[in-house]
Amino acid sequence: MTSTKPSPTQQSSRSPLLARAQLMQILRACEDAGLYPTPVETIHAVAFLASFLSPLWGVTPLASHVLKSDDGPYYPSLQRQLDHLVGQRLVDVDEIRYRELELGGARIAAEFSLNSKNAPAVLKLIDRIPGELEVARLFFEIAVNLQDVEAQQSDDVARMDASYSDPEIARNRIVAFNRAAIKSNKTVESARKFEWWDESYRLDPPAQLEMYMQLLKARAHG
């Protein structure tokens, strides 16, 4: 685990086109889970949790670094790609609002949804990319586990994540994990503690993810 200052290229691990593809998958997952339209906070929370849980699922993370703040995970580079999708008329903006930040100031926030006319054909192409159906399943599993979280509060759940809440990493430092060393990923370490329900019953990754998400929600909202 590192805690260094971010560089512009550290925010996202994927190419811009693949990042846009996976943002569309996140929006589809949220829509299928009933989180529609999807607050921007939820989009970034799903991106973060999917990235740090990716070794559990055996997929490549959307992003392996994020800046730690009191306002929860937020990826400026992914937000730029989301804005590109809006410009390409693949994603619609359903509501624009201002969000007050914990340490003062505000930023523009919004709720998003897939464009019903243009997005389906693109998603069909995305689903043909090797490995992306499994990534889409991970997004859906996380979105389903956020169904009972109030809109715009998904980032509260994400802030309880074992990596993000690590007391050794100060505010405004980078939370990251080494893909080659799973033990450096406290998120996966915590989720895998649920691997054995008892000595005779082993939970699969979706069940481990569900148990971990229940833990985060309990920490966030009691």
C-alpha positions in Angstrom: 0.0 0.0 0.0 1.3 3.4 -0.9 0.4 7.0 0.1 2.0 9.3 -2.4 0.8 12.4 -4.1 -1.3 11.7 -7.2 -0.2 12.4 -10.8 -2.7 13.0 -13.6 -2.1 9.5 -15.0 -2.6 7.7 -11.7 -6.3 8.1 -11.4 -7.3 5.4 -14.0 -5.7 2.1 -15.0 -7.6 1.7 -18.3 -7.5 3.4 -21.7 -10.1 6.1 -22.2 -12.2 4.0 -24.5 -12.3 1.0 -22.2 -13.0 3.3 -19.2 -16.0 4.7 -21.1 -17.1 1.2 -21.9 -17.0 0.2 -18.2 -18.8 3.4 -17.1 -21.6 2.3 -19.4 -21.6 -1.1 -17.8 -21.7 0.5 -14.4 -24.8 2.5 -15.4 -26.4 -0.6 -16.9 -25.7 -2.5 -13.7 -27.2 0.3 -11.5 -30.2 0.5 -13.8 -30.7 -3.3 -13.6 -30.4 -3.1 -9.8 -33.1 -0.3 -9.6 -30.6 2.5 -9.0 -32.1 4.7 -11.7 -31.2 7.4 -12.5 -27.8 6.9 -10.9 -26.3 9.6 -8.7 -22.7 10.4 -9.6 -21.7 9.4 -6.1 -22.9 5.9 -6.8 -21.0 5.7 -10.0 -17.7 6.5 -8.4 -18.5 4.3 -5.4 -19.1 1.3 -7.7 -16.0 2.1 -9.7 -13.9 2.2 -6.5 -15.3 -1.0 -4.9 -15.1 -2.9 -8.2 -11.5 -1.9 -8.6 -10.4 -2.8 -5.2 -12.4 -6.0 -5.2 -11.2 -7.0 -8.7 -8.6 -9.6 -7.5 -11.4 -11.4 -5.7 -13.2 -11.6 -9.0 -10.1 -12.3 -11.2 -10.6 -9.2 -13.4 -8.5 -6.2 -14.3 -9.4 -3.1 -12.1 -11.0 -0.1 -13.6 -8.6 2.0 -11.5 -6.0 1.1 -8.9 -5.5 4.5 -7.3 -7.9 7.0 -5.8 -7.4 10.2 -3.8 -8.6 9.8 -0.2 -11.0 12.6 0.9 -13.7 13.1 3.5 -16.2 13.1 0.6 -15.6 9.6 -0.5 -14.0 8.1 -3.7 -14.0 10.4 -6.7 -12.0 9.9 -9.9 -11.5 13.1 -12.0 -10.3 11.1 -15.0 -13.4 8.8 -15.0 -15.6 11.9 -14.6 -14.1 13.3 -17.7 -14.9 10.1 -19.6 -18.4 10.2 -18.2 -18.7 13.7 -19.6 -17.5 12.4 -23.0 -20.3 9.9 -23.0 -22.8 12.6 -22.4 -21.3 14.5 -25.3 -21.6 11.4 -27.5 -25.3 11.1 -26.5 -24.7 7.7 -25.0 -25.5 8.9 -21.5 -28.1 11.4 -20.4 -27.9 13.9 -17.5 -31.2 13.6 -15.5 -30.5 16.2 -12.8 -27.8 18.7 -12.0 -27.2 19.9 -8.4 -24.5 21.3 -6.1 -23.0 19.1 -3.5 -21.4 20.7 -0.4 -18.0 19.3 0.4 -17.0 18.3 3.9 -14.1 20.8 4.1 -16.0 23.6 2.5 -16.8 24.6 -1.0 -19.0 22.7 -3.4 -18.8 20.8 -6.7 -21.4 20.1 -9.4 -23.0 16.7 -9.1 -25.6 15.0 -11.2 -27.7 11.9 -11.8 -27.1 9.9 -15.0 -28.8 7.3 -17.1 -28.0 5.4 -20.3 -29.5 6.9 -23.5 -32.2 4.5 -24.4 -31.8 5.1 -28.1 -28.0 5.0 -28.6 -26.6 3.0 -25.7 -28.0 -0.6 -26.3 -26.1 -1.1 -29.6 -22.8 0.0 -28.0 -23.4 -2.2 -25.0 -23.9 -5.2 -27.3 -20.4 -4.5 -28.7 -18.9 -4.0 -25.3 -20.3 -7.4 -24.2 -18.3 -9.0 -27.0 -15.0 -7.8 -25.6 -13.2 -10.8 -23.9 -13.7 -10.7 -20.1 -16.1 -7.8 -20.0 -19.1 -9.9 -19.2 -17.4 -11.0 -16.0 -16.6 -7.4 -15.2 -20.2 -6.4 -15.8 -21.3 -9.2 -13.4 -19.0 -7.7 -10.7 -20.5 -4.2 -11.3 -24.0 -5.7 -10.9 -23.2 -7.6 -7.7 -22.0 -4.4 -6.1 -24.9 -2.3 -7.4 -27.4 -4.9 -6.0 -25.8 -4.6 -2.6 -26.3 -0.8 -2.7 -30.1 -1.1 -3.4 -31.0 -0.4 0.3 -28.6 2.6 0.5 -30.3 6.0 0.2 -29.6 7.8 -3.0 -26.4 9.9 -2.9 -25.1 8.0 0.1 -23.2 5.2 -1.6 -20.0 7.1 -1.0 -20.6 6.8 2.7 -20.5 3.0 2.3 -17.3 3.2 0.1 -15.6 5.3 2.7 -15.9 2.4 5.2 -13.8 0.1 2.9 -10.8 -1.4 4.5 -8.4 0.2 2.1 -10.0 3.6 2.0 -10.4 3.9 5.8 -6.9 2.7 6.5 -5.7 5.0 9.3 -2.1 4.8 8.0 -3.2 6.7 4.9 -3.9 10.4 5.6 -6.5 12.6 3.9 -5.5 13.9 0.5 -3.1 11.0 -0.1 -3.4 8.2 -2.6 -5.0 4.9 -1.7 -3.6 2.2 -3.9 -2.9 -1.4 -4.2 -0.2 -3.5 -5.8 -1.9 -5.8 -8.3 1.0 -8.3 -8.0 0.7 -8.6 -4.3 -2.8 -9.4 -3.1 -1.8 -9.0 0.5 -1.3 -5.3 0.0 -5.0 -5.0 -0.8 -6.8 -4.7 2.5 -10.2 -4.7 0.7 -9.6 -8.2 -0.6 -8.1 -9.4 2.6 -11.2 -8.3 4.5 -13.6 -9.8 2.0 -11.7 -13.1 2.1 -12.2 -13.4 5.8 -15.8 -14.5 4.9 -14.5 -17.3 2.6 -15.2 -20.0 5.2 -18.7 -19.8 6.7 -17.6 -22.6 8.9 -15.1 -25.4 8.7 -17.2 -27.3 6.2 -18.8 -24.6 4.0 -16.8 -22.3 1.7 -18.4 -19.2 0.3 -17.8 -18.3 -3.4 -16.7 -14.8 -4.4 -20.2 -13.4 -4.9 -21.2 -14.5 -1.4 -17.9 -13.1 0.0 -18.7 -9.8 -1.7 -22.2 -9.7 -0.3 -21.0 -10.3 3.2 -18.3 -7.7 2.9 -20.8 -5.1 1.5 -23.1 -5.9 4.5 -20.2 -5.1 6.8 -19.5 -1.8 5.1 -23.2 -0.7 5.2 -23.4 -1.6 8.9 -20.3 0.5 9.6 -21.7 3.4 7.5 -25.2 3.5 8.8 -25.3 1.4 11.9 
